[in-house]
Amino acid sequence: MSASEELKYLNICTKNVSALKIAVPVRDDKGLESTIEEHFGRAAYFALIEVVNGKIVRVTVLKNPLRYHGPGDLPRLLKSYGVNVVLANRVGQRAQEFFKELGIKLVPGFSGSVAEAVRRYLQGEVGRRGAQGPEEISRMGSGF
């Protein structure tokens, strides 16, 4: 099979596949049982969850190599890992802007375990009730 035929075959095979790579800032390295960090920029680790057709297929915990970072460093790091969704508790204004620029969907308002946050997100729930959405966080300014 030629390269173009193989690419065409792959496109046909994956046409109906829904895939996400979700990142969650966490305090510890316990996989799906990791605790979500209260503030995105202070995360010691990031849980990276690969989801295909609504099912978790892989969980990796990445030690944050940028504990001391500049504006945009963490969003760019997650983008380099292929992340397209971030579930977090609180995220500063500047990080929100970088996520938007990079085409990464940011969903604030999650707390508790990674497993619970991912389950709720996949079921269509957005953060906890009363959580501050991007508009409210924007009014509060960066460093939130």
N, C-alpha and C positions, 0 to 999 in steps of 0.2 A: 504494500500500500504506500502510495506517495505521501509526502508531507501534507500536501493540500487535501488529499483524500482523508488522511487521518484527522486533520483539523475539522473537516466537514463532519466526519463520523462523531468526533468528540462533541461538536456543537449540537448535533442531533440527540446524542445520549444525555447531555446535560441540560437540554432545553427546559425540562420540567422540574429541575432540581432547584430548591430554594436553600441557599447557604448563607450563614451569618458567621462573623467572628466577633464575639462580644468580649470586651475588656471590662473588668471590675477592679477598682483600686481596693486593696485589702491590707490588713494588719499582719497577717500570718500566712504561712505556707501549709494550708490544710486542704487544698483542692476546693471542692464544692462546699466544704464546711468552713472555709475561711470567713473571717469577719470583715465586713465592708468598713473601710476607713471612713471616718466622718468627713474629712476634707481631702479631695482628690489629690492635691499637690503634696500631701504629707504621706502618701502610701509607701510602705516598705516593699510591697509586692503588687503585682497585677495578675489577677486570674484571667487567663485567656481561654474562652470557651468557644469551641467550634460546634455549630448547630447546622444539621442538614435535614431538611424537610421536617423541622420542628423537634428533632431529637438531638440530644447532646451526643456528639461522637468523639470528642476529645477535650480534655481539660489539662492545661499546663499552667503552672505558677511561675512567673518570671520575677526574679529579684530585681527591684528597681535599681538600675545602674546609674540613675540620675537623681539621687536623693537631694543633691544640691544642684539646682537647675535654673536656667533662665527662661524667660517667656517663650512659650511655644515648644520647648524641648520635649516635654512629656507627650503632648498630642502628636508631634512628629515621630517620636519613638513608637507609639502605638500604631500609627499609620504604617511604619516600616514593617510591622508584624502583620499587616493586612487587616487590622481591626476596622470594622465599619459601624459598630455600635458601642457606646460606653454607658454602662449603668453605674451611677455614682450617687452619693448622698448630696454633698455640696461641692460646687465648682465655681471658682472665681471667674470674673467677667473676661479677663484676658484669655484664659484657657477656653472659655466658651467660644470666643471669637476665632481662635485657632482651629477648634474642632469644626466650626462652620466652614471656614476657608478650606479645610482639608477634606470636606465632604463626609465627616464622621458624625453620625447621629448621636446626640448627647441626651440622655434621659436621667435627670436628677431626681432625688427624693427617695432613694433606696437605702435601707439599713438592714442589719441582721446578717444572715448568711448569703453567700453567693448562690447556693442552690435555690433558696427562696426567692431571691431577686430575679434570677433567670427564669424560674418557673412562672412568676407573676408577669414578667415581661412577655414571655411567649404566649401567655394566656390573654394578653392585651391590657393588663393593668399597668398603669404608669406611676411608679413610685408609691409612696405612702399617702394616705389621705391627708390633705392639708399641706403637702410638701410644696416648697417654693419652686415654681416652674421657672424657665429661663427669663421670662419677663420680670418676675418679682426679684430674682437674683440680680438682674441688670440694674434695677433701681437702687439696690443696696451697694453696688460698687464692687471693685475687685477686693481680694483678700478675704472674702466671705468664708 
